[in-house]
Amino acid sequence: MGNYNQTSTDFILLGLFPSSRNGLFLFILIVFIFLMALVGNLSMILLIFLDIRLHKPMYILLSQLSLMDLNYISTTVPKMAYDFLLANKSISIIGCGIQSFFFLTMACAEGLLLASMAYDRYVAICFPLHYPIRISKRVCILMITGSWIMGSINSCAHTTYILSIPYCQSRAINHFFCDVTVMLTIACIDTTVYEYTVFLSTTLFLLLPFIGIAFSYGRVLLAVYRMNSAEGKKKAYSTCSTHLTVVSFYYAPFVYTYLRPRFLRTPTEDKVLAVFYIILTPMLNPIIYSLRNKEVIGALRRVTQRISSLKM
């Protein structure tokens, strides 16, 4: 990192890809995953918008998840690819602030939205008669708006702090994006008190929602266990286990990264864990939540037929 000492106010992102054939292979793989996430999430948003039968709270929440994933992965991967192709790793302090703001907003908002989606399924399965009242379109909009607003407020507070503190001569950030916790390692002041606020934010926006999701799915599985239909049980168990796997892919690396003390963290481990919640999850979400859903498959057929008839 000493090679990157400079008098410029720009930061240097050391990146994810090593300068070797392995780096090129990893670059191609991540760009491919990015394109899959882009197509998958855009398709979901358009499909839910175009098919009126999907204008239900569950799918409105799902469309917002796709929108967040789209913004989430677009905040980091294009810049990472640009740096690798042009060998230009610098990023201005304003650019770093913007990237950090959008990353933190999407991270917190998605954490809250996933909890809302789990609550939606919990009410639908455990209290089906109360579902139209408990999860009305108004409640759905409130959950979505609350996720965006709370994510933005939390992000604004953290971004303002990292833009206001002084940094040492070495401005090399050993990561592939402007992660606030990594930026603290090159700060020229004691950031111990601020690190407690990071711990608090992680607990409120990630750990508690994950506990809520685990509780919701636990109640769902209990309700499914009491079902008489063997086929219904099998389908519900399959769906719940798949959803919990994807949710764990998002929350577990995130919580593990941000709740650990700084002295227990290593740059390589942080980057590997970040790949799970920044790159892999946005690709997996549209596949797991949508393509395994019969209503979504049916909507895809109807929209495809409608477009085909228009062409004819």
N, C-alpha and C positions, 0 to 999 in steps of 0.2 A: 504494500500500500504506500510505502514511502515514495515510490516513483511518481505518485500522482500529486505530491505537494505542489501547491501553486498559489499565486497571489490573486487569481481570478475569484470572483464571487460564485462561479458555477460549481456545482457538485459533479462528481464522477461516479457513475454507476458501474461497478465492476462486472455486473452481469451474471448470467447463469451458464453460458456456453464456454467451455474451454477452447483454446486456440489449437484445435486438432481435428482429425476426421470425426472423432466422437462428438465434438462440438457441432460439426455440420449435420451429422445424423440427428442429434438432439434438436437442432434448430428446425430441420425439416419436419420432424415428428410434432413439435409444438405448433408449428404453423398449420399443419394438417388438423390437429386437434382444435385450434382456433377457428379454422374454416368450418369444421363440423359443428362447433358450438354456435357459430354465426348463423349457419343455415338452419340448424335445429331450432334455435330460439326465435329467429325471425319467422320461420314457418309456423311455430306455435302461436305467436302473436297475431299473425295474419289469419290463421285458421279460426281462432276464437273470435276474432273481429268479424269475419265473413259469415260464419255459421250461427244463426240465431239460436239454435238449440243448445249452444254452448254458453249462452249468456246467463249463466248461473253463478252464484258466489264461488263455488269450487273452482270453476274455470277462469273467473275474473281474477282470483288470487293467483292461479297458475300463469295467466298472461303477465301479471306483474312480476312473478318470479323470473319469467323469461326475459322481461325488460331489464330487470336488475342484473341478471347473469350476462346479458348482452353488454351492458355498460361496464360491468365488473371486469370481464376479461379484456374488453377494449381499452381499459384504463392502463393496462400494463403490457400486454403482449405486442401491440404494434410498435411501441417505443423500444421494447427489448429487441424486436426483429430489425428495426431501423438501426439501432446501435451496432448490432452484429454485422449487418450488410455493409454499412459505411464506416465501420470501425471508429465511430464517433460516440464516445460514452458520456459526454458531458450533458448536463441538464441545468438550466438556470434555476435560481432559488424560487422564482415565481412558478416556473414549470413544475418544480418539485412540490410546491405548495398545492398547485392545482391537482396534480396526480394523487397526492396524499389525501386531499379533500374528497375527491370522487371515490377513491379506494375505501376510505373509512366510512363514507356515507353508504356505499353499496354493501359493505361488510356488515355494518350494524343493521341496516334496513332489511337485508336478506335474513339475518338471524331472527329478527322479530317476525318477518313474514312467514318463515318456515314454521314458527310457533303458532301463528294464526291458522296456517293450513292444517296443522296437526289438530288444533282445536276444532276446526271445521269438520274433519273426519270423525273426531271423537263424538261430537254432537250428532252427526248424521247417523252413526251406527248405534250409539248408546241411548240417544234420545230422539229417535226419528220423528215422533209426533211434535216435538218442540222445535224441530229444525227451522221451519219457516219463520218462527218468531226470534229465535236466538241468533240465527245467521241470515238475517234479511239482507237485501242489497245495501240498505243504509248502513248496517253494522259492518258489512264487507268493505264498503268505501271508507268507513271510519278506521278500520284496521289497517287498510292500505295507506291512507293518509298519515295515520299515526306512525307507521313504520318509516315512511319517507321523512317526516318532520323530525322525529327523534334521532334518526340516523344523521340527518343534516346538522342538527344542533350539536350533537356529540362530536361530529367530524370538524365542525367549525371551531370548537373549543381547542381540540388537539392541534389542528393545523395552525391556528393563530399562535399557539405556544411555540411550535417548532420553527415558525418563521421569525419569531421575535428574539430567540436566544442567539448568543454569539457562538461561532464555530471556530475550531483551531485551524492551523495552516493546512493540515491534511484534510481535504474535503472528499475523500474517497469513501463512498458508501458501499460496503461489501454486501450487496444485494442486487436484484434485477429491477427493483422499483424503490421509490422513496418511502421506506418503512420507518415510521416515527421512532420505533424502539431501536432500530439500527442507527438512526441519525443521532440518537442520544450518546452513542459511543464516541462521536467526534465533537461533542459539545465542549465548550471551554468553561462551563459552570457545573456546579453540583446539581444533578437532576433527580435526586432521591425522592423528594416530595412529589414531583410530577409522575414518577414511576408508580407511585401509589394510586394516582388517578387513572393510569393505564390499567392497573389491576382492577380498580373499581368498575371501569367501563367494560372490561372483558367479562367481569362477573355479571353485570346488569344486562348486557346486550348479547352475550353468548352463553355463558354457563347457566344462568337461570332459564332462558328460553329452551336450552337443551334438556334441562331437568323437566320442564313443562311438557316438552315433546315426548320424552321417555314415559312420563306419567300418563299422558293422553293415549299413547299406543299401548301401554300396559293395560289400561282400562278397556281399550278396544279389543285386545287379544283375550281378555277375560270374558268380554261379552260374546266374542266369537266362539270361545271354548264351550259356552252354554248353548250354542246353536245345535239343532237336531240334524241339519243338513251336512253331510260329510263333504260334499262338493263345495258348499259355501264356506266351510271351515278351511279347506285346502286353498281356495282362492284368496280368502282374507289373510291367511297366514303368509302366503306368497307375497301379496301386496305389501303387508305391514313389514315383513322382513326386508324386502327390497328398499322400501322407503327409509327404514331405519339405517340400512347400510349406507345409502347416499347421504343422509343427514349426518351420520357419523363421520363420513369422508370430509364433510364441511366443518363441523364443530370441533371434533377431536383434535386435529392438527392445529387449528386456530387457538383453542383454549390452551393446549399444551405449550404452544409457542409463547403466548402472551402472559400466561400466569407463572411461568418459570422466572426465577431471579436471573439477572443478566449474567452472573458468573457461571451459570450452568448451561448457557446457550453457546452454540458454535455457528459460524456463518454458513457452513455447508449444510448442517442440519436444518437451519432456518429456511434456506432456499428450497431444499427438498420438500419440507412440510408445506411451504407456500405454494408449490406446484399443485398439491392436492386441492387446497381450498380456492385457489385463484384460477387454475387452468383446467383441471380435471372435472371439478364439480359442475361448472357451467356447461360442459359437454354432456355430462351424464344426466343432468336434471331433465331435459326434454325427452330423453330416451326412457328414463325410468317412470316419470310422472305422466307421460303422454302416450308413447307408442304402445305401451302395454294396456292402455285404456280403450275399451271397445267403443265408447262414445266418441273418442277422438278419432279412432280409425274410421268409424262411420261418417263422421264429419269430413274427414279427408276424402273419402270416396264421393260424397255429395258435392263438395267444392270442386273436385277434379272433373266430375261429370258436367257440372255447370259450366266450367271453363271450356271443356271439350265441345259442348253444344253451342257456345258462343262463337267458337272458331269455325264451326261448320255453317 
